[in-house]
Amino acid sequence: MNLGDKLKELRKEHNYSQQQLAEKLHVTAQAISKWENNKSVPDIINLVQLSEAI
């Protein structure tokens, strides 16, 4: 399982939309989409915030 798949799975387990998660992390929903589709990866600060959010 890659990072994008795991991120999407955890986001859905916690019942967050991409927009809701984006707001929590102060990024765009487009950034969340790119991470989930493995078109880009979150930086280290966003990885820490993700680990705390989900």
Secondary structure, DSSP 8 states (H G I E B T S, - for coil): --HHHHHHHHHHHTT--HHHHHHHHTS-HHHHHHHHTTSS---HHHHHHHHHH-
